[in-house]
């Protein structure tokens, strides 16, 4: 069957979160919420909850690559979203598996969990750069990840937009870097999409006071991929993905899903 007669799909390549708040579980729900077909290839199995990550078990690199190839051989995948890679060997295997993929690669580089646990071997950063950044279309790092990938030891030492431009200059296939959260500390925050040409796109939104923020990075990057899959350009996919996350944060601000006091709760994608 010709690809034009098939339903386009997004493939999430990421870790598994047993709480459902992040990783492939959040990615699949986000894609379904937006209205695109989602597939998933698991890189790591994690033991975690709202209080943190207790264990990470990376899968064999060849097994991860075979999952990816099996999906690409069978579905009409127009976008691949990469989240937690886990090890340098998995990163290298993914680079090889995606060597002939002609669609968009949206990379949310989970180099460390927001709870502080290390999820990717930092000694493998150069492998990540060579194998994945060279293949990335849209990069969606947080500020520490952006600094690490750009080669800066201290996130606050260089302007984030300048670091994003450094990466765009370094990787000709990369057309945009989504800098999350901007620099705001007040009630209004700004996300930026730094592009190869022109001024950065800006999306302003209010800060939402909530403890339910687990998986927000996964959701934002997956929403971007899903909107690209629907045919949006980068500008409209950026705006739509920010709105999608803000809606979820607002709807879940008062919801209680986890037992732990002080735990970071997940976002419920339903309307109930």
TORMI-618422 format. One line per field, with one value per residue: residue number from 0; x negated, y, z of N, C-alpha, C in turn. Coordinates in steps of 0.02 Angstrom, whole numbers. Atoms other than C-alpha are relative to their C-alpha. Layout:
% TORMI-618422
pos = [NUM; ...]
n_xx = [X; ...]
n_yy = [Y; ...]
n_zz = [Z; ...]
ca_xx = [X; ...]
ca_yy = [Y; ...]
ca_zz = [Z; ...]
c_xx = [X; ...]
c_yy = [Y; ...]
c_zz = [Z; ...]
//
This chain:
% TORMI-618422
pos = [0; 1; 2; 3; 4; 5; 6; 7; 8; 9; 10; 11; 12; 13; 14; 15; 16; 17; 18; 19; 20; 21; 22; 23; 24; 25; 26; 27; 28; 29; 30; 31; 32; 33; 34; 35; 36; 37; 38; 39; 40; 41; 42; 43; 44; 45; 46; 47; 48; 49; 50; 51; 52; 53; 54; 55; 56; 57; 58; 59; 60; 61; 62; 63; 64; 65; 66; 67; 68; 69; 70; 71; 72; 73; 74; 75; 76; 77; 78; 79; 80; 81; 82; 83; 84; 85; 86; 87; 88; 89; 90; 91; 92; 93; 94; 95; 96; 97; 98; 99; 100; 101; 102; 103; 104; 105; 106; 107; 108; 109; 110; 111; 112; 113; 114; 115; 116; 117; 118; 119; 120; 121; 122; 123; 124; 125; 126; 127; 128; 129; 130; 131; 132; 133; 134; 135; 136; 137; 138; 139; 140; 141; 142; 143; 144; 145; 146; 147; 148; 149; 150; 151; 152; 153; 154; 155; 156; 157; 158; 159; 160; 161; 162; 163; 164; 165; 166; 167; 168; 169; 170; 171; 172; 173; 174; 175; 176; 177; 178; 179; 180; 181; 182; 183; 184; 185; 186; 187; 188; 189; 190; 191; 192; 193; 194; 195; 196; 197; 198; 199; 200; 201; 202; 203; 204; 205; 206; 207; 208; 209; 210; 211; 212; 213; 214; 215; 216; 217; 218; 219; 220; 221; 222; 223; 224; 225; 226; 227; 228; 229; 230; 231; 232; 233; 234; 235; 236; 237; 238; 239; 240; 241; 242; 243; 244; 245; 246; 247; 248; 249; 250; 251; 252; 253; 254; 255; 256; 257; 258; 259; 260; 261; 262; 263; 264; 265; 266; 267; 268; 269; 270; 271]
n_xx = [-42; 38; -3; -51; -64; 5; -5; 66; 9; 58; 33; 36; 55; 10; -4; -66; -14; -56; -55; -36; 4; 50; 23; -43; -71; -24; 4; -56; -61; 1; -16; -71; -36; 4; -35; 43; 16; 64; 34; 50; 56; 25; 73; 17; -54; 18; -38; -7; -66; 2; 55; 64; 19; 38; 41; -6; 27; 1; -6; 56; -4; -27; -72; -30; 3; -46; -67; -7; -3; -63; -53; 12; -13; -70; -45; 19; 24; 23; 41; 26; 16; 47; 5; 57; 40; 22; 71; 32; -10; -68; 2; 33; -44; -55; 25; 3; -68; -33; 44; -36; -66; -2; -47; 25; 20; -7; 42; -5; 59; -5; 67; -7; -68; -9; 9; 71; 34; 30; -30; 44; 71; 25; 57; -26; -28; 25; -37; -66; 7; 15; -50; -69; -8; 11; -61; -57; -32; -19; 26; -42; 34; -5; 60; 61; 14; 24; 69; 42; 6; 38; 68; 12; -4; -48; -58; -12; 58; -11; -70; -28; -14; 65; 18; -42; 28; 62; -18; -25; 58; 41; -35; -37; -66; -44; -31; -27; 12; -53; 28; -58; -6; 31; 41; -43; -5; -61; -63; -6; 57; 5; 35; 29; 22; 55; 3; 61; -5; -51; -2; -33; -71; -13; -67; -6; -55; 6; 24; -54; 23; -25; 50; -9; 41; 41; -8; -17; 46; -21; -63; 10; 35; -43; -53; 30; 4; -67; -27; 34; -31; -65; 12; 17; 70; 33; -29; -65; 10; 27; -54; -51; 27; 1; -70; -21; 28; -30; -67; 5; 22; -55; -53; 23; 32; -27; -14; 45; 6; 51; -8; 56; 2; 61; 16; -21; -52; -4; -56; -54; -18; -72; -42; -43]
n_yy = [-60; -61; -38; -52; 31; 26; -47; -16; 18; -24; 53; -22; 43; -29; 45; 16; -27; 40; -42; -26; -73; -22; 54; 22; -1; -68; -15; 31; -36; -66; 9; 17; -60; -48; 31; 35; 69; 3; 63; -10; 45; -10; 0; 17; 10; -36; 6; -69; -27; -72; -20; 5; 59; 46; 46; -4; 60; -9; 60; 12; -47; 32; 8; -65; -14; 44; -28; -58; 22; 36; -50; -38; 43; 19; -58; -61; -45; -64; -32; 40; -39; 37; -25; 28; 48; 48; 14; -20; 54; -8; -59; 19; 46; -40; -37; 47; 20; -57; -27; -8; -29; -64; -46; -43; 30; -47; 30; -28; 35; 13; 17; 12; -9; -62; 14; -2; 62; 2; 50; 12; -4; -63; 15; 15; -59; -8; 48; -28; -55; 25; 47; -24; -71; -8; 24; -34; -55; -47; 18; -30; 11; -50; -41; 39; 43; -44; -18; 60; 17; -53; 4; -49; 34; -33; -21; -72; -38; -23; -12; 61; -9; 4; 71; 32; -18; 39; 68; -5; -9; 60; 57; -29; 30; -23; -63; -39; 20; -25; -14; 2; -41; -66; -23; -35; 21; -28; 33; 12; 37; -1; 53; -25; 45; -32; 29; -12; -67; -41; -8; 56; -3; -4; 16; -24; 33; -10; 55; 34; 26; 68; 52; 51; -22; 56; 18; -57; -3; 53; -19; -56; 21; 46; -40; -31; 51; 17; -53; 6; 57; -24; -43; -68; -21; -7; -55; 18; 57; -29; -34; 49; 43; -38; -5; 66; 11; -47; 23; 56; -25; -35; 48; 46; -37; 18; 72; 40; 68; 38; 0; -30; -72; -28; 33; -35; 41; 1; -36; 43; -25; 7; -60; 14]
n_zz = [0; 3; -63; 3; -17; -68; -55; -28; -70; -37; -40; -60; -22; -67; -56; -27; -67; -25; -25; 57; 4; 48; 44; 55; -19; 11; 71; 34; -19; 32; 71; 5; -19; 56; 56; 48; -19; -33; -11; -52; -9; -68; -8; -70; -49; -61; -62; -24; -17; -6; -44; 33; 38; -42; 40; 73; 32; 73; 40; 44; 57; 59; -8; 11; 72; 36; -10; 43; 70; 11; 8; 62; 57; 4; -5; 36; -53; 27; -52; -56; -60; -43; -68; -36; 38; -51; 3; 64; 48; 28; 43; 63; 36; 27; 57; 57; 20; 31; 52; 63; -13; 34; -33; -55; -64; -55; -52; -67; -26; -72; -23; -72; -23; -37; -70; -15; 15; 66; 43; 57; -15; 27; 42; 66; 33; 68; 41; 9; 49; 67; 24; -2; 16; 72; 34; -31; 35; -53; -65; -53; -65; -52; 1; -13; 58; 53; -15; 9; 71; 33; -25; -53; -65; -45; 39; -4; 22; 68; 15; 31; 71; 33; 2; 51; 66; 8; 22; 68; 43; -2; 30; 56; 8; -54; 23; -55; -69; -44; -66; -43; -60; 4; -55; -47; -69; -26; 14; 72; 27; 73; 36; 62; 53; 35; 67; 37; 27; -30; -72; -34; -14; -72; -26; -69; -37; -72; -42; -34; -65; -6; -13; 52; 56; 22; 70; 43; 56; 47; 32; 45; 61; 37; 31; 59; 52; 21; 42; 64; 33; 26; 57; -20; 7; -65; -38; -29; -46; -62; -37; -20; -52; -63; -24; -24; -67; -48; -15; -47; -65; -31; -18; -52; -53; -66; -2; -41; 26; -38; -72; -35; -12; 30; 63; 61; 30; 73; 30; 24; 67; 12; -12; -57]
ca_xx = [0; -65; -107; 15; 157; 99; 132; -24; -96; -218; -343; -396; -565; -581; -584; -437; -363; -256; -155; -104; -154; -303; -395; -306; -145; -128; -181; -48; 87; 32; 39; 211; 270; 215; 283; 136; 87; -55; -179; -314; -486; -551; -731; -730; -617; -614; -559; -491; -347; -310; -451; -587; -674; -733; -802; -835; -859; -914; -865; -992; -1037; -1000; -828; -790; -847; -744; -588; -618; -650; -497; -385; -467; -450; -264; -186; -188; -293; -313; -388; -498; -502; -652; -650; -759; -899; -980; -1155; -1281; -1260; -1073; -1107; -1226; -1102; -962; -1071; -1099; -915; -863; -999; -876; -725; -672; -544; -560; -654; -600; -728; -687; -860; -824; -1001; -948; -781; -709; -717; -906; -943; -1059; -977; -1111; -1297; -1375; -1531; -1420; -1373; -1484; -1398; -1230; -1291; -1358; -1222; -1066; -1093; -1157; -989; -878; -754; -684; -774; -673; -797; -778; -912; -1037; -1019; -1042; -1203; -1272; -1237; -1310; -1466; -1445; -1476; -1365; -1188; -1183; -1348; -1285; -1120; -1006; -957; -1142; -1171; -1024; -1101; -1268; -1183; -1093; -1259; -1340; -1205; -1143; -996; -925; -797; -739; -775; -628; -693; -569; -511; -615; -703; -553; -542; -378; -198; -225; -338; -399; -444; -555; -576; -746; -754; -893; -831; -734; -695; -647; -462; -389; -242; -195; -91; -52; -143; -23; -44; -29; -120; -59; -201; -277; -307; -281; -438; -383; -210; -271; -392; -269; -132; -250; -281; -95; -49; -184; -104; 63; -20; -60; -217; -344; -264; -89; -152; -250; -100; 19; -97; -121; 68; 94; -23; 47; 223; 171; 80; 231; 355; 247; 192; 306; 314; 240; 178; 26; 23; -145; -147; -269; -271; -259; -96; -61; 60; 227; 268; 452; 594; 672]
ca_yy = [0; 173; 287; 420; 295; 255; 337; 431; 385; 448; 327; 363; 292; 313; 235; 156; 245; 127; 273; 323; 503; 512; 409; 304; 297; 487; 495; 373; 464; 632; 568; 493; 655; 757; 630; 541; 358; 321; 178; 147; 68; 45; 92; 66; -2; 109; 88; 257; 351; 530; 529; 487; 357; 204; 97; 105; -55; -18; -146; -225; -100; -226; -258; -72; -54; -204; -127; 32; -57; -168; -15; 82; -69; -86; 84; 248; 341; 525; 580; 493; 565; 512; 530; 436; 344; 264; 218; 267; 96; 122; 295; 223; 85; 213; 318; 166; 116; 291; 313; 294; 376; 528; 604; 721; 671; 765; 735; 770; 731; 655; 661; 666; 646; 805; 718; 717; 537; 512; 421; 436; 405; 577; 497; 450; 629; 629; 472; 556; 708; 608; 476; 575; 763; 745; 664; 779; 896; 981; 977; 1007; 1015; 1093; 1219; 1097; 978; 1121; 1173; 995; 965; 1133; 1093; 1219; 1161; 1290; 1316; 1498; 1547; 1572; 1641; 1492; 1567; 1585; 1402; 1351; 1446; 1360; 1191; 1248; 1304; 1139; 1023; 1072; 951; 1030; 1165; 1217; 1212; 1229; 1313; 1273; 1396; 1543; 1645; 1703; 1695; 1788; 1750; 1751; 1625; 1617; 1468; 1499; 1409; 1460; 1434; 1432; 1595; 1738; 1792; 1659; 1621; 1658; 1585; 1677; 1590; 1611; 1510; 1380; 1339; 1150; 998; 896; 923; 750; 716; 892; 885; 720; 789; 951; 868; 731; 859; 950; 788; 749; 918; 899; 731; 821; 931; 1086; 1186; 1220; 1385; 1316; 1152; 1254; 1361; 1212; 1105; 1243; 1269; 1082; 1072; 1229; 1160; 998; 1092; 1203; 1058; 957; 1095; 1038; 852; 724; 561; 513; 471; 548; 718; 823; 703; 771; 706; 659; 743; 660; 672; 629; 751; 671]
ca_zz = [0; -44; 102; 40; 69; 247; 414; 472; 641; 772; 849; 1028; 1077; 1265; 1436; 1525; 1678; 1784; 1855; 1679; 1707; 1589; 1458; 1328; 1430; 1431; 1249; 1190; 1289; 1220; 1041; 1069; 1151; 999; 875; 795; 795; 915; 919; 1050; 1065; 1242; 1284; 1474; 1608; 1761; 1941; 1993; 2069; 2116; 2244; 2120; 2015; 2110; 1968; 1781; 1680; 1501; 1370; 1253; 1115; 978; 1050; 1052; 871; 816; 894; 797; 632; 654; 672; 530; 416; 450; 492; 398; 527; 486; 652; 780; 955; 1061; 1249; 1373; 1283; 1435; 1375; 1243; 1163; 1143; 1072; 942; 898; 875; 762; 650; 653; 599; 468; 323; 407; 307; 426; 574; 731; 887; 1024; 1206; 1279; 1450; 1519; 1701; 1787; 1861; 2029; 2013; 1967; 1820; 1674; 1540; 1556; 1536; 1463; 1317; 1274; 1122; 1058; 1086; 989; 843; 833; 876; 869; 692; 649; 754; 671; 827; 994; 1155; 1301; 1471; 1518; 1600; 1452; 1330; 1417; 1420; 1236; 1187; 1289; 1431; 1609; 1694; 1627; 1684; 1607; 1429; 1364; 1320; 1153; 1109; 1156; 1046; 900; 932; 911; 754; 681; 728; 659; 485; 490; 648; 606; 779; 966; 1086; 1244; 1381; 1510; 1453; 1585; 1684; 1872; 1892; 1851; 1662; 1575; 1396; 1288; 1136; 971; 905; 717; 591; 516; 588; 764; 893; 906; 1077; 1172; 1332; 1465; 1649; 1780; 1848; 2032; 2041; 2109; 1961; 1839; 1814; 1630; 1564; 1457; 1378; 1343; 1264; 1143; 1098; 1068; 950; 855; 851; 779; 646; 605; 580; 450; 552; 515; 653; 703; 727; 804; 932; 979; 984; 1091; 1219; 1228; 1248; 1397; 1477; 1463; 1549; 1687; 1719; 1718; 1838; 1956; 2098; 2056; 2176; 2099; 2205; 2390; 2432; 2514; 2415; 2268; 2091; 2024; 1842; 1723; 1687; 1501; 1518; 1534; 1688]
c_xx = [-44; 9; 55; 69; 2; 9; -69; -3; -62; -27; -36; -53; -22; 3; 72; 6; 60; 57; 41; -8; -48; -16; 51; 74; 29; 0; 60; 65; 4; 18; 74; 43; 3; 32; -44; -14; -70; -26; -56; -53; -33; -76; -21; 64; -22; 44; 3; 71; -8; -57; -68; -10; -43; -46; 14; -34; 2; 8; -62; 6; 29; 75; 37; 2; 49; 73; 12; 8; 65; 57; -9; 14; 74; 48; -27; -19; -27; -42; -23; -16; -45; -1; -63; -35; -28; -75; -28; 10; 69; 1; -31; 45; 59; -23; -3; 70; 37; -39; 38; 70; 1; 47; -33; -21; 3; -33; 8; -55; 1; -68; -1; 72; 5; -5; -74; -38; -27; 30; -41; -71; -29; -62; 21; 29; -23; 33; 70; -3; -8; 56; 69; 8; -9; 62; 62; 26; 17; -25; 40; -31; 25; -67; -64; -18; -27; -74; -47; -11; -39; -72; -18; 12; 53; 58; 10; -55; 8; 75; 28; 13; -65; -22; 41; -27; -66; 16; 26; -57; -40; 32; 46; 69; 51; 30; 29; -19; 54; -30; 59; -3; -32; -42; 41; -1; 65; 61; 10; -64; 2; -39; -24; -10; -52; -8; -65; -1; 55; -5; 33; 75; 10; 72; 1; 59; -10; -31; 59; -27; 30; -58; 3; -37; -45; 14; 14; -47; 17; 61; -11; -33; 42; 57; -26; -3; 69; 30; -36; 32; 67; -8; -16; -72; -29; 32; 65; -6; -27; 56; 51; -26; -5; 70; 24; -25; 31; 71; -2; -21; 57; 55; -20; -27; 23; 11; -51; 1; -48; 12; -52; 8; -66; -20; 25; 49; 0; 60; 50; 25; 74; 37; 44; -25]
c_yy = [62; 41; 53; -28; -25; 55; 15; -14; 34; -58; 33; -51; 27; -54; -11; 27; -38; 41; 27; 75; 26; -58; -20; 2; 70; 18; -28; 37; 68; -6; -15; 62; 49; -30; -30; -70; -2; -71; 13; -54; 16; -3; -26; -14; 34; -22; 70; 14; 75; 24; -8; -65; -45; -46; 12; -62; 9; -68; -8; 45; -31; -10; 66; 16; -43; 23; 57; -21; -36; 49; 38; -41; -11; 59; 57; 53; 64; 39; -53; 48; -43; 34; -29; -53; -53; -12; 23; -54; 3; 60; -16; -45; 38; 40; -43; -18; 56; 29; 14; 31; 71; 51; 41; -42; 55; -32; 40; -34; -8; -24; -11; 12; 65; -10; -6; -63; 1; -56; -14; 10; 63; -11; -16; 59; 7; -49; 27; 56; -27; -43; 30; 74; 12; -20; 38; 58; 56; -27; 36; -10; 48; 36; -39; -45; 40; 17; -59; -15; 52; 3; 52; -33; 30; 28; 75; 42; 30; 7; -62; 7; -3; -73; -37; 15; -36; -70; 1; 9; -65; -58; 25; -30; 22; 67; 41; -30; 33; 8; 9; 51; 67; 15; 29; -30; 25; -40; -16; -33; 3; -60; 29; -58; 38; -36; 19; 71; 38; 3; -61; 12; -2; -19; 19; -36; 11; -60; -30; -33; -69; -48; -55; 22; -56; -15; 57; 5; -52; 22; 56; -22; -47; 37; 36; -50; -17; 53; 3; -56; 20; 48; 72; 15; 11; 54; -21; -60; 24; 31; -51; -45; 36; 6; -66; -13; 46; -20; -57; 23; 35; -48; -44; 35; -23; -75; -36; -72; -41; 8; 44; 75; 27; -33; 41; -44; 4; 42; -49; 28; -6; 65; -9; 31]
c_zz = [0; 64; 0; 18; 72; 52; 28; 75; 28; 40; 58; 18; 67; 53; 22; 72; 28; 28; -58; -11; -53; -47; -52; 18; -11; -74; -38; 17; -33; -73; -9; 14; -59; -63; -52; 27; 29; 8; 51; -2; 66; 2; 69; 38; 64; 59; 29; 20; 10; 44; -31; -36; 44; -41; -74; -29; -76; -35; -44; -61; -63; 3; -11; -75; -39; 9; -49; -73; -15; -12; -66; -62; -13; -1; -42; 51; -33; 50; 50; 57; 44; 68; 33; -41; 46; 0; -66; -53; -32; -47; -68; -42; -31; -60; -63; -24; -37; -59; -65; 10; -26; 33; 53; 60; 52; 60; 65; 42; 76; 24; 75; 19; 39; 75; 19; -17; -72; -42; -62; 21; -33; -44; -71; -37; -72; -48; -14; -53; -70; -28; -6; -17; -74; -40; 23; -43; 49; 66; 54; 69; 54; 4; 18; -58; -58; 10; -11; -74; -38; 24; 52; 67; 45; -41; -1; -29; -69; -12; -36; -74; -40; -4; -53; -69; -13; -27; -72; -50; -8; -38; -56; -10; 52; -21; 57; 68; 43; 70; 48; 56; -2; 60; 56; 70; 31; -20; -74; -26; -76; -25; -66; -49; -41; -67; -34; -29; 36; 76; 32; 6; 75; 16; 74; 34; 74; 35; 37; 63; 11; 18; -52; -63; -26; -73; -47; -60; -53; -39; -51; -65; -41; -33; -62; -57; -27; -46; -67; -41; -30; -58; 17; -18; 69; 42; 33; 46; 67; 41; 26; 56; 67; 28; 28; 71; 51; 18; 51; 70; 37; 23; 58; 62; 70; 7; 45; -26; 44; 75; 35; 8; -28; -64; -59; -37; -76; -23; -29; -66; -16; 15; 62; 64]
//
